[in-house]
Structure formats: structure tokens, C-alpha cells
Amino acid sequence: MAPQHVLITGASSGIGRALARHYARSGVRLSLTGRNAERLASAAAACREAGSEVEEGLLDVSDRETLRDWIVAQDAVAPIDVLIANAGISGGTGGPKGEKEEKARRIFAVNVEGVINTIAPAMPLMIARGRGQIGIMSSLASFVGFAGAPAYCASKAAVRIYGEGLRGELGRRGVGVSVICPGFVKSPMTDSNKYPMPFLMDSDRAADIIARGLARNRGRIAFPWPTYAMVRVLGGIPVPLSDWLTRRLPKKV
């Protein structure tokens, strides 16, 4: 059945905004979060124009208690059918002093703790109903520890493994879990990359792939396939060779 209530974190730009637009239509309630008020309002307005009822939450996913209360309140209005823990940030060693401790900690706070903060309040509610779909935003970068973005790669690896483990547990209770592993997708996050990005994809195309994967309860939604194949090969070669290769790749700022 088509979802009637979709909750998306990080919905003000990039993949999150594209997903919100994808689901926006009459009869669908959207609960959208973001940290930028102007961009979030713009995304919400576009979804309302498409016919959706939209609730905006100007929230930081690292704020555990506020996010929990907001998610529980949204579910009380209408049961959440699809929840996508999309909010995330990036960064790497491309700055003048490499990847600073504060930046690495912030990446983990948003990309790992933020995912837990998002799905933890919804899981018992979905389990009680025996239905629901959870999407966890990881990355193809989760398969290799790239020297140019160590904290980002590690954070995405953590949530990928977490989601794959949860899938086996929650699936027995009627709740689906899909781990989403995109490659390069056009967004404000990738706009800062000053290096070639193979197979760069439009965010609307990415949203379509993700939504179809969620609808089918696919365990891993990884794309585009050429990049997926490359990182799987890179992750399987001997460490000295992978070290040599990853040290020569561009660094994320």
C-alpha cells in the first residue's frame, strides 16, 4: 500500500528534499525536519503545492529529547508508515589542518547518534502496529575507509551495519529496514567537492531509486551500480594496495 504518512529528516535540501517531493501528493502527510528555516519552508511549500499536508520541524537530529518528542507527536496525529533517517553532514582531511577533532565528533553526533535518535522513538510504535518501513541513509563510502574522509566513512559504515542488523530483528516483527547507500548525488553537500565525481546523479533520480527500494523492502539500496562495484572491489583488495590507492584520492573539505 502507498504510504499515507512519511517522515524525513534532513528534508530541506539534497536527497531529503527530493524524497519529500517524490512522496508529496494529495492524501499523504509529510513530516519534514531540517536545520535551515528558509530552505525547510521552501521544501514544505513545494510539497503543499503538490497536495500534501506538511508539518515542519526546525530540528537538529543530535538533540535527542526534542527530536523524540516531535516524532512521537507526529505519530500521534497519524501513524508513520515510512521513516527515513536522512539527515547527515560530511567533512574530511582537505582543510589546512586536516580533519579536526571537533569536526569528527560533530560528524559522528549527526550521522550516527542522529540516526539512532530518529529511529529509536519510532521503532516501538511500528512494532506495536506490526508494520512500517525504516530507511537509514548510509553511503557507498561506508565500504572503504577513504583517507580523505575518515570520520564520514566510519559514520556511514556504522549506520550501515546497524541497519543491517536491525533488519533481521525488526523484520520478524513486521517492520522493514532498508539501508540506503548512494554514490555521488547532486546536493549542497557535493557542491563543495572540487574534484571529479564519477556517475554524479540528479537528486530526483536518486529519490526515485530510493523510494522504489523502500516500497519493496530491499535490504540494501546501493547505487549507481558502477560505483558500487568499484567500492566493493576496493574494499576487498589487500590493505597495502588499498592504502596506496586511497591516499591518492582527493580529500573532502
ABEGO torsion letter per residue (X at the ends): XBBABBBBBGAABEAAAAAAAAABBBGBBBBBBBABAAAAAAAAAAAAAAGBBBBBBBBBAABAAAAAAAAAAAAAABBBABBBBABBBBEBAABAAEBBAAAAAAAAAAAAAAAAAAAAAAAAAAAAAGBEBBBBBBBAAAABBBAABAAAAAAAAAAAAAAAAAAAAAAAAGBBBBBBBBBBBBBAAAAABABBBBGBBBAAAAAAAAAAAAAAGBABBBOBAAAAAAAAAAAABBAAAAAAAAAABBBBX
